[in-house]
């Protein structure tokens, strides 16, 4: 099993919009990915501007099928860049 942790700091005032974007776009996309075993997304301090996404993958091959070869880099969906600092 491979655990991948992604952290994001979002621009002030965009927290709710970012949360909605993640729930409506990133989460469904990831749930369709083969080899994803678990996914947890949270707002670190329950209302702050820092978010964490923890994903568990069956193996490195499964994770790379989702992230691409640059698996250490964030996967930023179109439209997401306007939120992230």
N, C-alpha and C positions, 0 to 999 in steps of 0.2 A: 504494500500500500504506500502511496505517495501523498503527503500532505502539502498543500500549497496555500500560502497565506499572502493575501493582497491587502494593502492598506491604502487608503486615499484620504486626503485632506481636501474638503470641498470649499468653494468660495462662500463666504458668509452670506446668509440669506437664501442659499440654494439648497439647504439640507433636505427639506421635504420634497422638493422637485427632483433632487438626485435620488432619494429613497424610492420615489415612485418610478423613476426611470429604471433603476436597478431591478425593482420587483417586476416591472412590466416587460423588460427587455433582456437583461443579463441572466436573471434567474431562469426564465423559461428556456433560453438558449442553452444554458449549461445543463439543465435537466434533460435535454435531448442528446447530450454528448455521450457517446459510448464510453463506458468505463468509469463514469462518475458514480461514486459510492455514497457521498454525503456532501451537503452544501449548507453552510451557515453564513448568514449575513447579519451584521449588527452595526448599530450606531454605538461607538465605544462608550460614551458617557450619557446615553439616553437623551439625545437632543443636541449634542455637540456637533462639530464639523468634521470629526474623524470617523471613518467607516472601515470595517474589516470584513473581508470575505475569506472564509476558510473552506477549502474544498479538499475532499479525499478522493483519490483516483486509484483504480485497480493496479495500474503500473505506469511506468514512465512513458511507454508507448501510447497509452490512452490519453495521458495528460498532453503529450506533444501533438497528438491528433487535434486537440482543441486549441492549444496555444501556438502551435508552430514550433519551429526549431529554436526560436528566441524565447524559450519558456521562462526565462528569468525576468523578462519584460512584461509589463502589464498588458493585458488585452483590453484595449479601449475601443468600445463600440462607436460607430458613427453617431454623433450627437452628444456623446458622453464627455468629450473634451471640454465643453463649455462649463462644466461643473468643477472639474478637478484643477487644483492649484499646482 
